[in-house]
Amino acid sequence: MWWLIWWPTDVATNDTAAVPSPCISICRMHEPTGWCEGCLRTLDEITVWGALDTAARRALLQQISPRRVVWRALQAAAPRPPAAPASPASPEDPA
């Protein structure tokens, strides 16, 4: 899950940095956790983000950080669909 890698983790603790939204435009709610699959926020957290001050945004980002560990574990444990069978080579295919 590449999007969990690029998000700067120091934003939550850097007092001089602006606090950008953690939204990465992968907006699907994971029903069992209630988290967005992209930013790992709840619907309530997403809704109030724009009204939060800098300190509250940083506090929320600190809550999201441990969710990454849980999210990765959930994804690792999730059943994977079976791989599609390879298509037979066409007669003109030299392989």
C-alpha positions as CSV (number, residue, x, y, z in Angstrom):
1,M,0.0,0.0,0.0
2,W,2.2,2.8,-1.3
3,W,0.0,5.6,-0.1
4,L,0.8,4.7,3.5
5,I,4.5,5.0,2.8
6,W,4.6,8.5,1.3
7,W,2.6,10.3,3.9
8,P,5.0,12.4,6.0
9,T,4.9,11.1,9.6
10,D,6.7,14.2,11.0
11,V,3.8,16.5,10.2
12,A,2.0,15.4,13.3
13,T,4.9,16.6,15.5
14,N,6.5,19.4,13.6
15,D,5.2,22.7,15.2
16,T,6.3,24.9,12.3
17,A,4.8,22.8,9.4
18,A,1.4,23.5,7.9
19,V,-0.9,20.5,8.5
20,P,-2.2,19.3,5.1
21,S,-5.2,17.0,4.8
22,P,-4.2,13.4,4.9
23,C,-6.7,12.7,2.1
24,I,-5.1,10.9,-0.9
25,S,-8.2,10.5,-3.0
26,I,-8.8,6.9,-2.2
27,C,-12.1,7.5,-0.6
28,R,-13.7,4.2,0.4
29,M,-15.0,3.4,3.9
30,H,-13.9,0.1,5.4
31,E,-17.0,-1.0,7.2
32,P,-15.5,-3.1,10.0
33,T,-13.2,-0.3,11.2
34,G,-15.2,2.7,10.1
35,W,-12.0,4.2,8.5
36,C,-11.4,5.6,5.1
37,E,-9.2,3.1,3.2
38,G,-7.1,6.0,1.9
39,C,-6.5,8.4,4.9
40,L,-7.6,6.1,7.8
41,R,-10.0,8.8,9.2
42,T,-13.5,8.2,10.3
43,L,-16.4,10.0,8.6
44,D,-16.7,12.3,11.6
45,E,-13.0,13.1,11.4
46,I,-13.2,13.8,7.7
47,T,-16.2,16.0,8.2
48,V,-14.7,18.2,10.9
49,W,-11.2,18.5,9.4
50,G,-11.8,21.9,7.8
51,A,-12.9,23.4,11.0
52,L,-10.0,22.1,13.1
53,D,-7.2,24.3,14.2
54,T,-3.6,23.3,13.7
55,A,-3.2,21.7,17.1
56,A,-6.3,19.6,16.7
57,R,-5.2,18.5,13.2
58,R,-1.9,17.4,14.6
59,A,-3.6,15.6,17.4
60,L,-5.8,13.8,14.9
61,L,-2.8,12.8,12.8
62,Q,-1.2,11.3,15.9
63,Q,-4.3,9.2,16.3
64,I,-4.1,8.0,12.7
65,S,-0.5,6.9,12.9
66,P,-1.2,3.8,15.0
67,R,-4.1,2.9,12.7
68,R,-1.5,2.3,10.0
69,V,-0.1,-0.6,11.9
70,V,-3.6,-2.1,12.4
71,W,-4.5,-1.4,8.7
72,R,-1.4,-3.1,7.4
73,A,-2.2,-6.1,9.6
74,L,-5.8,-6.2,8.4
75,Q,-4.6,-6.0,4.8
76,A,-2.0,-8.8,5.3
77,A,-4.6,-11.1,6.8
78,A,-7.2,-10.4,4.2
79,P,-7.9,-13.3,1.8
80,R,-6.6,-12.7,-1.7
81,P,-8.6,-13.6,-4.8
82,P,-7.1,-16.5,-6.8
83,A,-4.8,-15.6,-9.6
84,A,-6.3,-15.7,-13.1
85,P,-5.1,-18.6,-15.1
86,A,-2.6,-17.8,-17.8
87,S,-4.0,-17.6,-21.3
88,P,-2.8,-20.2,-23.7
89,A,-0.2,-18.9,-26.2
90,S,-1.5,-18.0,-29.6
91,P,-0.2,-20.1,-32.6
92,E,1.8,-17.1,-33.9
93,D,3.3,-16.5,-30.4
94,P,7.0,-17.9,-30.5
95,A,7.1,-18.4,-26.8
